[in-house]
Amino acid sequence: MTTMTDGPAHATAETTIEAPADAVWQVLTDFPRWPEWSPGVTAMHIDGPVAVGTTFRWRSGPSRITSTITDVDPGRSIAWTGRTLGISAVHRWEVVSAGERTVVRTEETWRGLVPRLLRARAQRMLETSLQSGVVALGSQVVTRRAAPG
């Protein structure tokens, strides 16, 4: 049995967002709007509701990725698998309420030929991606909460 940390590239990132957990969850699970805030995401299409088994197709940089939601605990966590050429990924987000603030944690593991052959580069890319992702999520949550209406 493989775990989240089994793979040539594995990273985590965490931040605290000055907003309640429901506001963070709303932005995180608004898949069609990911290109507005998620670094590198240029296109997104989800094939149904945010639920286990739903697939979504997206572009990040030059990669076209097909992902499937594998776990949803509404308001608390979401996970999916994804595939692109040479990489199989498992990604998880956790949203933890701390009153009017929210702690957000994300974790991803890459398996496959590319991360095995380019282990150090894949590790750096993954760490950078996750860190920029939590920062961008926080900025988008704050921006949306400040927007009129």
N, C-alpha and C positions, 0 to 999 in steps of 0.2 A: 504494500500500500504506500503510495506516495503522499507526502505532506506538502503544505504550502512552501516550505523552505527547501524541498528537494529539487535542485536544478542548478545549472551553472551560473545563473544570474538571479539574485534575490535581493529585494530592497524594501525598505519601509520609509514612511514619512509621516509626520504628525504636525498639526498646528492647532491653535485655539482661535476660534472665530467669534467675534463680538456680535453674536446673534443667537436666538434660540434654535434648538435642534430642528424644529419643523421647518424653519426658513432654510437651513442648510440642506435638509433632505429634499425639499422642493426643487432647489437648484440642481443638486446632484442627480436627481432622477428625471429631470426634464431633458431627456436625451436629445430631442431635435434641436435644442439650443446649445448643445455642447460646443459647436464651432464658435459661438460668441465669446467663450471664456477659456476653454481647455486648450492649453498650448499644443500647437501642431495639428489639432483636429480641424480638418477643412470641410468635411462632409459627414453627415450622419443620417441614417434611416433606421428606425426601429419598426419591427414587423407586428407589433401588438402592444398590449399593456406591459407595464413593468411587473413581470411575474416569472416564476421559474419556467424555463423552456422557451421563453421569447428570444428570438434572435435579433441582432442588430448588425448592420453593415456600416463601416465607417472608414474614413481615410485619415491617416496620421502621417504627415510628411509624404514620402513616396509610397507608403504601404497601404494596401487595401486589406482591411481586417474584417473577418466575420466572427462575431462573438455570440455566445449563448448564455443567458442568465441562468445561474445554477443554484442561487440561494437568495432569498429576500426575506428579511425581517423588517417589515415596514417601519420607517422612522429610525431604524437602528443600524441595519447592515445590508449590503448587497454585494454579490460576487458573481463573476462570470469567467468563462474561458474564452480564449480567442486564438485564431490562427492566421498567420500570414506566411509568406515564403520563408521557410527555414526556422520559424519560431512558433512555439506553442506556449501560450501564456495563461496564467491563472491570476486574477486580480480580485481584490477585496477592499471595500470601504467600510469603515465603522464610524458611526455618528453617536457621540456620547454627550448627553445633556449635562450641563453644569450651570443650571439656572438660566440666566440670560446670555450665557456663553456656551459654546459647544466645542468639544475636543473632537477633532477629526483625525482618524488614522487610516492610512492606506498601505497596502502591501501587494507586491506582485512578484511572480516567479516566471522566468523564461526557461524553457527547455527546447531542445532541438539542435540541429546541426550548427546553425549560426552562433548561438551562445556558447556552444562547446568549443568551436574553433576560434572564436573571438571573445573569449571569456572576460578579459579585463575591459575591453571596449564596451561589450554588452552591459557589464556591471555599471560602468560609469554612465552610460546612456540611460539605464533604468533608474539609477539614483537621481540623476538630474531631472528626468521626466516626472518622477513621483513628487519630488520637492517642488518643482515649478507648478505641478498640478494642485497641490494643497494650497499653495499661495494664491493661485488664480481662482480656485473655488472660493476662498475667503473673500477675495476682492469682489467677485461677482455677487456673492450673497449681500455684502455691504452695499454695493451699487444698486441692486434690485430693491433693497429695503428703503433706500433713500429716494428712489424714483417716485414721482407723484403718481397717485392712482394705484 
